[in-house]
Amino acid sequence: MRCVHRRPGTRWVRSAGMPTVSQLAIAPVKGLALLHPPVVRLGRDGVSENRRFFLMAGDGRHRSGLAFGTLACVEPVYDPATETLALRLPDAVVSGSAIADGPSVEVPWGSRLLHGRLVDGPFSAALSEFIGEDLRLVRADDAEHLQSYPASIISTASLDALSASAGVAALDDRRFRMLVTIDGVDAFGEDTWIGSELAIGAAVVRVELPTSRCATTTRDPATGLRDWDALRAVKNLRGLSPTNTIDFGVYATVVTPGTIAVGDEVRPATEAAAA
């Protein structure tokens, strides 16, 4: 069940047919349930609706699904055209303006500070009651980006390889919270794209490095409860990286902004330019 953690190259790995986008996933509120739009616009800094909001606890620190897994049961529906937000909790729906009229805040997040403004309305009270702890909804400043890289990519073949090696049923790819899921490449083929530019729909990205995983992956994406040691499963399958991280999927920067839709082809950028 172990294999060597392969050093990524730039070889394009594909199975029969052209690789395509099979799913897109965003979370308008960081840590809440993922949404699966049929199309997104990928800008230089990512998808603007993705992680547009985040949560601050009563102690002034950032909170997400890593601390409160059951936040995954709350579906956030954000409409940037009307600047409205709805939170669909298991037993209630609260909605209102998504415009932030509250005080400005600085919230520690790892080694950096997140900047934003508190959002008035029913959201903070509803989330606090649901979790049983004081939570405040914050709208990130326009220049703020609550993600390590603008895009993240994983293949269904990698998910299938992980589930097979661990002897579990097919994995729900929401567990890994990746922006783009791709069909039509071999398992871990996405690793071989590191250092290469890819055309995904109308966008072009440069695959930069593997995605190191955290304990959020051990939670059921439907319930937010810890149900499976995904970190151990990935480590058993792939080993540790040279920097002792547990990697699964890849991160990318954006070379050319553009729209990406489910069903779009994925190909080397040089091939797409010549078409």
Buried (B, 14 or more C-beta within 10 A) or exposed (E): EEEEBEEBEEEBBEEEEEBBBBBBBBBBBBBBBBBEBEEBBBEEBBBBBBBBBBBBBEEEEBBBBBBBBBBBBBBBBBEEEEEBBBBBBEEEEBBBBBBBEBEEBEBEBEEEEBBBBBBBBBBBBBBBEBBEBBBBBBBBEEEBBBBEBBBBBBBBBBBEBBBBBBEEEEBEBBBBBBBBBBBBBBBBBBBBBBEBBBBBBBBBBBBBBBBBBEEBBBBBBEEBEEBBBBBEBBBBBBBEBEEEBBBBBBBBBBBBBBEBBBEBBBBBBEEBEEE
